Amino acid sequence: MSNASDYTPPSVWTWNKENGGRFANINRPIAGPTHDKELPVGKHPLQLYSLATPNGVKVTIMLEELLATGHSGAEYDAWLIKIGDGDQFGSGFVGVNPNSKIPALMDHSTSKPTRVFESGAILLYLAEKFGAFLPKDPAKRTEALNWLFWQMGSAPYLGGGFGHFYAYAPFKIEYAIDRFAMEVKRQLDVLNRHLADNEYMAGDEYSIADMAIWPWYGNLTLPGAIYNDSATFLEAHTYTNVVRWQKQIATRDPVKRGRIVNRRSGEPAEQLHERHDASDFDTKTQDKLAG
Ligand SMILES: N[C@@H](CCC(=O)N[C@@H](CS)C(=O)NCC(=O)O)C(=O)O
């Protein structure tokens, strides 16, 4: 292994604002707002403030799935939060999520508007509110929650650990990439073994557990989808049951819609920067707006 560093931590850590990592301009060791900015509020009961990262996409898939199954109360406005520009540190956003991370949801259909943050909490809130995509049978419900919470605990190793050191750190550190690649491959194997005997994460019912895991670990099997060449690096194609499940979920129309909401990169036809009406999918994707 290459010798990484001659760095010795000082007795007290100090903040080096320009450490050179991809997100150095937005990362801070303090919480709270940096500026005053109210959030817009649209016409629907649910107001989503987000971006189409894997954490954001979980929620737009759930909302589109709810609407597709006739839950009209799930109509929503999806506002774009540009995290690269620091929108998550505006006072209005911090009021909805004191942790300054997308996705964040306000439910205006309750007598006092309800704030919901953390993608797992949002999925659970919506599943309980509409009685959908969370099995009713207690054992199956518990299994769905097992996997939902597994995702919330595991994905930071994928994103904050592997993804950061493989793709975003200012230089490659073999020790860090080795450590997190090993962990992410272990996680993929956990999923692969489970999906060998189960159609979906909670068994035979598609649920919020699938919606949480698919944007992270499903996409990880697609070349170029998450971190450049990471699918090749991790030999993601060898996790054949994960690949089968990824493809199965990708064919769902609500998933096809949900994954493009608040998206700002990729094919123009797959970018719907904001969603305020179901018809926006037909008229407001970037290819249509450019045309
Ligand atoms: N555990 C959180 C993680 C959310 C998260 O990390 N969001 C990222 C984008 S994927 C973000 O908003 N980053 C902005 C920042 O760190 O300032 C969840 O699942 O909602």
The ligand as an SDF file (V2000), in Angstrom:
LIG
                    3D

 20 19  0  0  0  0  0  0  0  0999 V2000
  -29.5970   11.2780    5.9950 N   0  0  0  0  0  0  0  0  0  0  0  0
  -30.0430   12.3210    5.1190 C   0  0  0  0  0  0  0  0  0  0  0  0
  -28.9360   12.6700    4.1690 C   0  0  0  0  0  0  0  0  0  0  0  0
  -29.3180   13.8070    3.2610 C   0  0  0  0  0  0  0  0  0  0  0  0
  -28.1210   14.3080    2.4770 C   0  0  0  0  0  0  0  0  0  0  0  0
  -26.9800   13.9290    2.7470 O   0  0  0  0  0  0  0  0  0  0  0  0
  -28.4010   15.1930    1.5290 N   0  0  0  0  0  0  0  0  0  0  0  0
  -27.3340   15.7870    0.7370 C   0  0  0  0  0  0  0  0  0  0  0  0
  -27.5740   15.5470   -0.7400 C   0  0  0  0  0  0  0  0  0  0  0  0
  -27.6970   13.8150   -1.0800 S   0  0  0  0  0  0  0  0  0  0  0  0
  -27.2690   17.2840    0.9770 C   0  0  0  0  0  0  0  0  0  0  0  0
  -28.2920   17.9190    1.0880 O   0  0  0  0  0  0  0  0  0  0  0  0
  -26.0600   17.8430    1.0560 N   0  0  0  0  0  0  0  0  0  0  0  0
  -25.8790   19.2490    1.2260 C   0  0  0  0  0  0  0  0  0  0  0  0
  -24.8400   19.5680    2.2730 C   0  0  0  0  0  0  0  0  0  0  0  0
  -24.2340   18.6170    2.8130 O   0  0  0  0  0  0  0  0  0  0  0  0
  -24.6370   20.7500    2.5540 O   0  0  0  0  0  0  0  0  0  0  0  0
  -31.3040   11.8510    4.3700 C   0  0  0  0  0  0  0  0  0  0  0  0
  -31.3570   10.6830    4.0170 O   0  0  0  0  0  0  0  0  0  0  0  0
  -32.2050   12.6760    4.1450 O   0  0  0  0  0  0  0  0  0  0  0  0
  1  2  1  0
  2  3  1  0
  2 18  1  0
  3  4  1  0
  4  5  1  0
  5  6  2  0
  5  7  1  0
  7  8  1  0
  8  9  1  0
  8 11  1  0
  9 10  1  0
 11 12  2  0
 11 13  1  0
 13 14  1  0
 14 15  1  0
 15 16  2  0
 15 17  1  0
 18 19  2  0
 18 20  1  0
M  END
$$$$
